[in-house]
């Protein structure tokens, strides 16, 4: 279903003004039938005119909001004929106006639980703006009607019967909710008479929640003095005789007599009763609760039955549905969020990260979702602080303009740390709190391996964090676990398929792959795809020749070519090489292989680069796991596994919504390795965020490692896959890190920091600036503006900081800003936010450094020379063979994902600064076909970290009294 944003031509007409426009158009002065004293208040005529006006409103809405049609769903339980009559009237009116109305009938055997489930589903359907549950419920089971009406989403309760909408009416809020249809229709008719409601005496006979009680409330909030009468009221005729306005809805035919009524009163008869009448062909006729013949002699205005209040009830129902659709349109077109920011309680010295995170009470994630324009239908809650956002929202947001796209990257990393994540979060908080702009941070989900190892968490730090940091750093919503399960299912299928092919004949293998069911064989959908791939155009499994059966059933995997490894989300050095198949049941089919960390799985890279369900399913099927002994690539589709992988990953495709310490939104989604993969969060998260923030908003996303790796891959791989173009780059650096690049002493994690990094030394900073300068040059090669964010430490001198700012601006940076967001949150990044906003307005000359059609060797050489500073590349004989194979297999036009050390611009981690003149060795070239890139290996890449002597697990524990996690950092 296509939902698109509407952009209204002048202004979005608010639903608050709708009633006023109706009143102006249909006031008594405009309608001759109401000019004469003592005439009928014809609800039929007024309703007809209201429907005509609504039809024009809907026409305009459809013209201005392409793809949006007011939707009304009517739910009926049972088949009462009187209900059918009412529903036919509603359906006819909806069709006349242009409302898409759906009438769904459920059997009288429907239970309360079933009806509640049905309502919940319709509540979440964004194409439905109004919901009616036809009363009474004709069920053989006991159903609480109040519970049912209260289960209708208040924003779709066009009957106005939900307790929330009734409560709003009770306290005088006549604008934000929906008014009950019959009482509202009564009020519309009363207004047509021209009587002054304010100060008048009004009597309402009946106190039902559908008519009497809400009618009395409406009169009260129109400043009438209201008396409510009921079956226990004494001296009813005497009370009625003082009424200037009389509304009757008590279900007693002809109960109110003419001599009860004050001369000149306005009488609204809401009753409809069948009484015997032998003069009628049906033997009966309809009358109201008022004796019409005697009452019309006393009243100034009186509604007939039928033809009075009934048509107005339907008209007001249609009006509420149009208002609901207008509210939806207004919400879609209004891109400025009403974000409630969370104040920080700053302390000195800055407490531990986890203590800061715990000191803040996060907003309920549903509250955050509503603030940024999401509805219940868009999110799936995972507790109160995180939620999945359904990617289907991209359909609804398809026509919304994109916000500003900002990449946060860093200089070549050092053990001292540069603070990219902290800067991403701090800048996000500053854009939201200081600039008052819509802003989203999109970050990677961290692996639990480093969390329990030596690196710790990745939620940012200080007063610039994602919260709750414990949930962020641990299981989150289970995406990495889903990747682990899917990856290992495919690994198991590889081993199983090789085993079964080695131990069975063609005939036996085929019989098990395509078994008979009740004497008939049938290919599964994924097997049909394999037949197509093999060029076998047959659908009858019994029609295949022996050769076709052999080709279909045998993948003939060469064990030496298997690149698909098992994974787990734990650092375990002893799984870097293992032997499988040692059990006697595997009949000697042993094989050496290994485990990788879960985030190194190609499925993680696929998740990060996919753009939707179909693309995700296709990429999973295209993943190459090995080659056959004939050199043919073997895919997950060939193994019959891609559908099962999609099932395991069906929830992981949706990004997770969280928040910063100051309450700005964060998407956490995907976390591929930044060396053998591209090291960026997901395209899907960026796409949703860019639509949600709108044209004036900002989306910040972080690129892993230094700009030579994360940024280069972001542009050449992620931007090509997404079609998105960045507006500005934030390059993070520190004085201390530049001192190390300038030749400062080695830093060992866990040991005291050498004095050289704690004392002013502009000369050392200037020497190390070569690294920052090279990254600035690289970013400018892509045609992008760069703002340098200098993370300040207490040991940095003002002289060093000012000197570094000047060097940055003299060497191509748009600006260079000293930041202290770690210590002060948004305050410390306010100037950075201003600089980024200015840079994002500058003209862009975005470009790639290579064309995909260039040869694999040429693309590698461009990256080596232009980005790393190499003089040339040297491709090993083994890599040359691999490159030629990939060209023959049709992979030449894949982008390149260089797998090299992150600790140097070169391949040698000991070379700091900006080395030049070196030869970049290409040891091996591998393919991630599902992800859609080739990754040359420069040196040896470890894909399974190990635990240090003293891992973080020594400090991590659960407080058994409070239930809090301790020791995370």
ZITACOR-V237232 format. One record per residue. RES is the residue in one small letter. PSI is psi in degrees with one decimal (999 if undefined). NEAR is the number of other C-alpha atoms within 12 Angstrom. Layout:
# ZITACOR-V237232
{{RES PSI NEAR} {RES PSI NEAR}}
This chain:
# ZITACOR-V237232
{{x 137.9 16} {x 118.3 19} {x 124.8 28} {x 158.9 31} {x 139.8 36} {x 139.5 36} {x 108.4 29} {x 145.4 23} {x -46.3 13} {x -72.1 10} {x 156.7 15} {x 116.3 28} {x 123.7 29} {x 151.4 27} {x -22.5 29} {x -29.5 24} {x -10.1 17} {x -44.8 26} {x -39.2 30} {x -40.7 17} {x -39.1 18} {x -43.9 31} {x -42.0 27} {x -39.2 20} {x -33.1 22} {x 28.4 32} {x 162.8 27} {x -33.0 28} {x -20.3 17} {x -4.9 18} {x 106.8 22} {x -29.9 19} {x -15.2 23} {x 4.8 30} {x -31.4 19} {x 140.2 16} {x 135.1 24} {x 12.3 23} {x 169.4 27} {x 145.2 38} {x 93.6 46} {x 101.1 36} {x -29.4 42} {x -45.7 27} {x -45.5 28} {x -43.9 43} {x -37.6 35} {x -44.8 26} {x -37.6 29} {x -42.4 40} {x -38.6 38} {x -42.0 26} {x -39.3 29} {x -39.0 38} {x -38.7 28} {x -39.3 20} {x -43.3 34} {x -39.9 36} {x -46.0 23} {x -40.1 28} {x -42.3 37} {x -36.1 29} {x -39.8 19} {x -20.5 26} {x 78.5 33} {x 127.3 24} {x -6.2 25} {x 118.6 38} {x 128.8 41} {x 130.3 44} {x 132.2 39} {x 129.5 44} {x 126.4 40} {x 121.4 40} {x 129.0 35} {x 133.2 34} {x 122.7 35} {x -169.4 26} {x 42.4 25} {x 134.1 21} {x -36.8 15} {x -37.3 19} {x -40.5 24} {x -39.4 24} {x -48.3 15} {x -41.1 26} {x -38.2 31} {x -37.7 21} {x -43.0 25} {x -41.8 37} {x -40.3 29} {x -44.4 23} {x -41.0 34} {x -44.2 37} {x -41.6 24} {x -37.5 25} {x -27.0 38} {x 15.9 32} {x 135.1 40} {x 102.7 31} {x 136.2 34} {x 128.5 28} {x 114.9 27} {x 122.0 25} {x 130.7 26} {x 148.9 24} {x 160.7 20} {x -9.8 22} {x -2.1 20} {x 135.0 24} {x 167.0 24} {x -43.0 27} {x -41.2 18} {x -42.7 20} {x -38.2 34} {x -39.4 26} {x -39.7 17} {x -46.3 28} {x -41.8 32} {x -40.4 22} {x -43.4 21} {x -35.5 32} {x -34.7 32} {x -1.3 27} {x 111.6 28} {x -15.0 37} {x -11.6 34} {x 119.1 37} {x -24.8 42} {x 141.6 46} {x 132.6 50} {x 129.8 48} {x 109.0 43} {x 125.2 34} {x 149.8 28} {x 160.3 26} {x 115.4 33} {x 73.8 30} {x 145.7 25} {x -12.0 15} {x 154.8 19} {x 122.2 18} {x 127.9 24} {x 105.7 20} {x -33.2 27} {x -41.1 22} {x -39.0 20} {x -49.4 35} {x -31.6 38} {x -14.3 29} {x -9.6 32} {x 131.4 39} {x 124.3 39} {x -30.4 31} {x -7.8 35} {x 4.1 47} {x 72.8 42} {x -10.8 44} {x -18.5 49} {x 28.2 44} {x -10.0 43} {x 140.7 34} {x -32.1 29} {x -46.3 27} {x -37.1 33} {x -37.2 36} {x -39.6 25} {x -42.4 25} {x -40.4 33} {x -30.3 24} {x 8.5 18} {x 9.3 22} {x 96.3 20} {x 5.8 27} {x -40.5 24} {x -23.0 26} {x -158.3 34} {x 135.7 43} {x 139.2 51} {x 140.9 46} {x -48.2 39} {x -50.3 45} {x -39.2 46} {x -37.5 45} {x -38.2 46} {x -45.2 48} {x -40.0 45} {x -42.5 44} {x -43.0 48} {x -42.1 46} {x -33.5 33} {x -24.0 38} {x -19.7 42} {x -0.8 28} {x 144.5 28} {x 109.8 21} {x -40.8 30} {x 125.0 21} {x -6.5 18} {x 160.4 23} {x 122.8 31} {x 138.9 43} {x 131.5 43} {x 120.9 45} {x 115.2 42} {x 144.3 33} {x 26.8 27} {x 155.9 25} {x -13.0 31} {x -37.3 30} {x -67.0 39} {x -55.6 37} {x -50.3 36} {x -31.0 45} {x -41.5 45} {x -39.9 42} {x -42.5 37} {x -43.9 40} {x -41.7 40} {x -44.6 30} {x -3.4 25} {x 15.8 27} {x 25.6 18} {x 157.9 27} {x 117.5 25} {x 134.9 34} {x 128.3 33} {x 124.4 36} {x 154.1 30} {x -167.8 25} {x -19.0 17} {x -0.1 11} {x 132.5 18} {x 149.6 12} {x 48.1 14} {x -45.8 26} {x -37.4 23} {x -41.1 18} {x -44.6 27} {x -34.3 37} {x -15.8 30} {x 5.0 27} {x 128.8 37} {x -32.3 37} {x 130.0 49} {x 122.1 53} {x 127.7 51} {x 127.3 48} {x 75.5 42} {x -7.0 31} {x 27.3 26} {x 114.5 26} {x 130.5 26} {x 31.4 28} {x -44.4 29} {x 121.2 39} {x 161.2 29} {x -34.4 28} {x -4.0 25} {x -23.0 30} {x 138.1 40} {x 139.5 31} {x 127.5 26} {x 5.4 26} {x 154.1 38} {x 124.2 47} {x 123.3 55} {x 113.6 58} {x 109.9 53} {x -5.0 49} {x 154.1 37} {x 111.9 31} {x 145.4 24} {x 125.8 22} {x 154.5 19} {x 141.5 15} {x 99.7 13} {x -14.5 10} {x -13.2 10} {x 146.9 12} {x -33.1 9} {x -12.5 12} {x 5.3 12} {x 165.9 14} {x 162.0 19} {x 134.6 25} {x 164.9 30} {x -166.5 38} {x -9.3 36} {x 136.9 40} {x 95.5 34} {x -44.5 33} {x -38.4 22} {x -32.8 19} {x -32.9 37} {x -17.1 33} {x -18.2 26} {x -32.2 28} {x 155.4 37} {x -36.7 31} {x 140.9 43} {x 139.9 46} {x 137.7 49} {x 162.6 34} {x 118.1 33} {x 179.7 28} {x 8.9 29} {x -93.3 38} {x -33.1 43} {x -55.0 38} {x -31.3 39} {x -34.5 41} {x -45.7 41} {x -41.2 41} {x -41.5 47} {x -31.3 43} {x -43.7 49} {x -40.0 54} {x -44.8 50} {x -37.5 47} {x -41.1 50} {x -40.5 49} {x -42.1 41} {x -41.4 45} {x -37.6 43} {x -37.6 42} {x -41.8 33} {x -41.0 38} {x -41.9 42} {x -41.0 27} {x -38.7 34} {x -36.1 38} {x -20.0 35} {x 98.1 30} {x -13.9 33} {x 119.8 26} {x 154.2 30} {x 72.6 24} {x 125.7 29} {x 113.9 26} {x 147.4 32} {x 124.7 27} {x 146.3 23} {x 148.7 29} {x 90.8 22} {x 142.2 26} {x 151.7 17} {x 132.7 13} {x 162.6 14} {x 125.0 23} {x 176.7 21} {x 152.0 24} {x -46.7 34} {x -32.2 36} {x -39.4 29} {x -46.0 37} {x -40.8 38} {x -22.1 27} {x -15.0 24} {x 135.0 28} {x 110.5 24} {x 154.8 33} {x 151.8 31} {x 134.4 26} {x -26.3 37} {x -35.7 31} {x -44.9 30} {x -43.8 36} {x -44.4 40} {x -34.8 25} {x -32.8 28} {x 11.4 40} {x 14.3 38} {x 154.4 39} {x 174.6 30} {x -31.7 28} {x -16.8 29} {x -17.2 32} {x 152.3 33} {x 115.7 28} {x 139.0 28} {x 75.2 22} {x -159.3 20} {x -5.2 24} {x -1.0 34} {x 152.8 39} {x 149.4 40} {x 138.0 39} {x 119.4 41} {x 133.1 32} {x -14.4 35} {x -15.7 30} {x -22.9 37} {x -29.1 34} {x -44.5 23} {x -31.0 36} {x 9.1 35} {x -35.9 26} {x 1.4 26} {x 142.5 32} {x 153.5 28} {x 149.3 30} {x -172.7 35} {x 136.3 41} {x 113.9 42} {x 127.7 44} {x 132.0 51} {x 121.5 48} {x -176.5 46} {x 172.9 49} {x 178.1 54} {x 123.7 50} {x 152.9 38} {x 164.2 39} {x -15.9 26} {x -21.8 34} {x 141.9 33} {x -29.2 39} {x 41.9 46} {x -47.6 46} {x -43.1 44} {x -39.5 47} {x -40.8 57} {x -46.7 56} {x -43.2 50} {x -42.6 52} {x -39.6 58} {x -44.6 57} {x -38.6 51} {x -39.8 46} {x -38.3 44} {x -46.6 46} {x -36.9 33} {x -48.2 27} {x -12.9 27} {x 37.5 27} {x 152.6 34} {x 135.1 43} {x 142.5 54} {x 137.4 50} {x 131.2 55} {x 115.3 48} {x 164.2 52} {x 152.7 48} {x 128.3 52} {x 150.1 45} {x 147.0 43} {x -15.8 38} {x -59.2 38} {x -31.5 32} {x -39.7 35} {x -0.9 33} {x -109.0 30} {x -25.5 27} {x -36.3 30} {x -165.0 31} {x -179.9 36} {x 33.3 44} {x 11.3 48} {x -157.0 47} {x 163.5 40} {x -130.4 43} {x 22.9 50} {x 82.7 48} {x 159.8 54} {x 134.6 53} {x 155.0 47} {x 129.9 43} {x -28.4 46} {x -45.2 36} {x -37.2 36} {x -43.7 42} {x -12.3 35} {x -122.2 31} {x -25.6 24} {x -120.8 37} {x 16.1 34} {x 12.5 35} {x -44.9 39} {x -34.7 43} {x -38.0 32} {x -41.3 34} {x -42.6 43} {x -46.1 34} {x -45.5 29} {x -45.3 38} {x -46.8 43} {x -25.8 32} {x -43.3 31} {x -39.7 43} {x -41.6 34} {x -38.3 24} {x -34.6 30} {x -50.8 39} {x -43.7 34} {x -41.7 22} {x -42.9 31} {x -40.4 30} {x -48.6 27} {x -35.3 26} {x -33.5 29} {x -17.5 24} {x 5.9 19} {x 153.6 19} {x 166.2 18} {x -45.4 26} {x -45.8 25} {x -39.6 19} {x -45.1 25} {x -39.6 31} {x -33.6 23} {x -32.8 20} {x -33.3 28} {x 74.2 30} {x 158.2 19} {x 136.3 15} {x 108.7 11} {x 40.0 7} {x 0.4 9} {x 136.0 13} {x 149.4 20} {x 132.0 24} {x 140.8 29} {x 167.4 20} {x -40.5 18} {x -27.9 26} {x -33.3 31} {x -38.6 24} {x -37.7 28} {x -39.8 34} {x -43.9 28} {x -42.3 19} {x -36.2 21} {x -5.5 22} {x 20.9 13} {x 106.4 23} {x 63.4 17} {x 145.4 23} {x -12.8 20} {x 112.0 19} {x -25.8 28} {x -2.3 21} {x -2.7 16} {x 142.4 23} {x 169.4 18} {x -39.3 17} {x -41.0 16} {x -38.4 24} {x -42.4 29} {x -47.9 25} {x -37.2 27} {x -43.9 36} {x -25.4 37} {x 116.9 35} {x -28.9 39} {x 51.4 32} {x 133.3 34} {x 110.8 26} {x -27.0 27} {x -11.8 17} {x 0.9 27} {x 125.3 31} {x -7.4 32} {x 119.5 37} {x 158.5 41} {x 156.0 41} {x 159.2 40} {x 154.5 33} {x 49.3 38} {x 137.4 34} {x 117.0 33} {x 96.3 29} {x -25.8 22} {x 1.1 17} {x 8.6 27} {x -23.5 25} {x 126.4 19} {x 168.3 19} {x 129.2 19} {x 161.9 25} {x 23.4 20} {x -14.2 14} {x 149.1 12} {x -29.6 10} {x -17.7 12} {x 1.6 18} {x 40.1 14} {x 8.2 15} {x 73.7 23} {x 155.0 20} {x 138.8 24} {x 136.6 22} {x -156.6 25} {x 169.9 27} {x 143.9 36} {x 164.8 38} {x 146.7 40} {x -37.0 41} {x -8.7 49} {x -6.0 43} {x 141.8 48} {x -26.2 51} {x -34.1 55} {x -43.2 50} {x -38.6 46} {x -44.6 51} {x -41.2 53} {x -25.7 52} {x -6.1 46} {x 155.8 40} {x 0.8 33} {x 179.4 33} {x -53.3 27} {x -42.8 15} {x -41.2 25} {x -47.6 35} {x -41.7 32} {x -44.5 28} {x -40.6 35} {x -41.7 46} {x -28.8 35} {x -8.3 37} {x 125.5 39} {x 126.7 43} {x -19.1 43} {x -176.3 36} {x 155.0 30} {x 172.2 24} {x -12.8 17} {x 0.9 15} {x 11.5 22} {x 131.5 25} {x 136.5 34} {x 124.1 38} {x 169.6 38} {x -32.9 43} {x -42.8 37} {x -35.2 41} {x -2.1 40} {x 18.7 35} {x -14.4 36} {x -33.9 36} {x -42.2 31} {x -36.5 25} {x -40.9 38} {x -39.1 35} {x -43.9 21} {x -26.0 28} {x 6.5 33} {x -31.3 28} {x -29.7 29} {x -19.5 45} {x -17.9 44} {x 129.3 41} {x 154.9 46} {x 129.3 48} {x 127.3 51} {x -162.0 48} {x 161.7 52} {x 175.1 55} {x -27.0 50} {x 9.8 46} {x 11.4 49} {x 150.5 52} {x 150.9 54} {x 135.1 55} {x 129.5 49} {x 115.1 51} {x 122.1 49} {x 158.4 51} {x 59.8 45} {x 150.0 42} {x 143.9 43} {x 0.6 40} {x -62.4 40} {x -13.8 45} {x -165.2 52} {x -9.8 55} {x 35.1 49} {x 154.0 52} {x 179.6 48} {x 151.0 46} {x -41.4 49} {x -45.7 44} {x -43.9 47} {x -43.2 51} {x -46.3 47} {x -46.2 45} {x -43.2 48} {x -33.7 40} {x -38.7 42} {x -38.9 47} {x -25.1 44} {x 176.5 34} {x -36.4 26} {x -0.5 29} {x 178.1 36} {x 140.6 48} {x 124.2 52} {x 129.3 54} {x 145.7 49} {x 137.7 55} {x 133.4 44} {x 154.9 44} {x -151.8 42} {x 169.4 48} {x -24.2 48} {x -23.5 52} {x -67.5 47} {x -46.7 46} {x -44.0 50} {x -41.9 47} {x -34.0 45} {x -45.6 48} {x -50.0 40} {x -25.5 40} {x -58.2 44} {x -46.2 44} {x -34.8 34} {x -38.6 29} {x -33.9 30} {x -26.8 25} {x 4.5 19} {x 151.5 29} {x 129.1 35} {x 155.0 45} {x -31.6 39} {x 154.2 43} {x 133.5 51} {x 120.1 50} {x 116.4 56} {x 134.2 48} {x 162.4 50} {x 153.5 47} {x -43.5 51} {x -43.1 48} {x -38.3 46} {x -32.4 46} {x -37.9 40} {x -42.1 46} {x -21.5 42} {x 4.3 31} {x 12.6 28} {x 163.4 30} {x 157.6 25} {x 143.7 24} {x 127.8 23} {x 121.4 14} {x 132.4 18} {x -18.9 16} {x 158.6 10} {x 145.2 14} {x 129.5 21} {x 154.5 19} {x -27.1 17} {x -26.7 27} {x -5.3 33} {x -7.1 23} {x 147.1 24} {x 135.2 23} {x 84.2 30} {x -29.1 28} {x -43.3 24} {x -38.0 28} {x -43.3 40} {x -40.4 33} {x -44.1 26} {x -15.8 35} {x -18.6 39} {x -35.1 34} {x -47.5 48} {x -40.4 52} {x -42.0 38} {x -40.3 36} {x -38.2 46} {x -44.7 45} {x -43.6 32} {x -44.3 40} {x -39.6 47} {x -28.2 32} {x -29.3 27} {x 1.9 34} {x 23.8 25} {x 147.3 37} {x 145.4 39} {x 129.1 48} {x 123.1 45} {x 125.1 48} {x 112.7 50} {x 105.1 44} {x 119.5 44} {x 135.2 35} {x 157.0 28} {x -22.9 21} {x -7.4 21} {x 136.5 31} {x 154.3 23} {x -34.6 19} {x -46.1 18} {x -43.4 32} {x -46.1 34} {x -40.3 22} {x -43.0 27} {x -39.6 43} {x -43.7 36} {x -42.7 24} {x -41.1 28} {x -47.9 36} {x -32.8 24} {x -14.6 17} {x 31.7 27} {x -8.4 27} {x 140.7 36} {x -38.8 35} {x 162.7 35} {x 123.8 41} {x 133.1 40} {x 130.3 39} {x 148.3 43} {x 36.4 34} {x -24.1 44} {x -38.6 44} {x -23.3 34} {x 6.4 35} {x -138.1 43} {x -30.3 44} {x -40.8 32} {x -5.9 36} {x 11.5 40} {x -45.2 31} {x -37.0 29} {x -42.1 41} {x -42.7 44} {x -41.1 30} {x -41.9 32} {x -42.5 43} {x -41.0 40} {x -41.6 21} {x -35.2 29} {x -19.0 34} {x -8.4 23} {x 151.9 20} {x 142.7 14} {x 141.9 22} {x 48.9 17} {x 136.0 23} {x 156.9 23} {x 159.3 32} {x -16.6 30} {x 157.2 31} {x 144.6 22} {x -27.4 25} {x -13.9 17} {x 160.6 20} {x 160.0 24} {x -43.7 39} {x -40.7 35} {x -40.4 26} {x -40.3 33} {x -42.4 41} {x -38.2 30} {x -47.2 30} {x -45.6 39} {x -45.2 41} {x -49.9 28} {x -38.1 31} {x -44.3 42} {x -27.1 43} {x 16.0 31} {x 156.7 27} {x -37.3 21} {x 174.2 24} {x 155.8 29} {x 113.8 27} {x 125.1 27} {x 157.9 21} {x -40.4 15} {x -41.2 18} {x -35.4 26} {x -42.2 21} {x -43.2 17} {x -42.4 31} {x -44.8 35} {x -38.5 20} {x -43.6 22} {x -36.0 31} {x -44.1 22} {x -32.6 15} {x -0.7 20} {x 21.1 21} {x 11.5 33} {x -34.2 30} {x 14.2 28} {x 146.5 35} {x 165.5 43} {x 135.9 50} {x 91.1 43} {x 130.7 51} {x 97.2 43} {x 172.5 40} {x 144.2 33} {x -4.6 36} {x 0.5 32} {x 154.2 34} {x -20.5 45} {x -168.1 41} {x -9.1 37} {x 111.2 25} {x -16.8 22} {x -14.1 21} {x 107.5 25} {x -176.4 37} {x -132.0 38} {x 78.0 38} {x 150.5 30} {x 168.7 26} {x 6.2 16} {x 161.4 21} {x 126.0 22} {x 114.7 36} {x 131.1 30} {x 103.2 33} {x -36.4 28} {x 155.3 28} {x 126.3 40} {x 166.1 40} {x 133.1 46} {x 85.6 40} {x -38.5 39} {x -43.5 36} {x -28.8 41} {x 33.6 41} {x 161.4 42} {x 141.0 42} {x 105.6 40} {x 137.4 42} {x 121.7 33} {x 94.8 35} {x -167.9 26} {x 128.9 20} {x 121.3 26} {x 127.6 26} {x 8.9 35} {x 101.4 33} {x 163.4 34} {x 164.8 26} {x 139.9 25} {x -178.9 20} {x -42.4 12} {x 85.0 16} {x 169.2 26} {x -16.5 26} {x -22.1 27} {x -27.2 17} {x -10.7 19} {x 131.1 23} {x 168.9 18} {x 124.3 15} {x 113.7 12} {x -15.8 9} {x -43.0 9} {x -19.4 9} {x 4.1 10} {x 147.2 20} {x 134.6 25} {x 150.3 24} {x -6.8 24} {x 148.5 38} {x 999 34}}
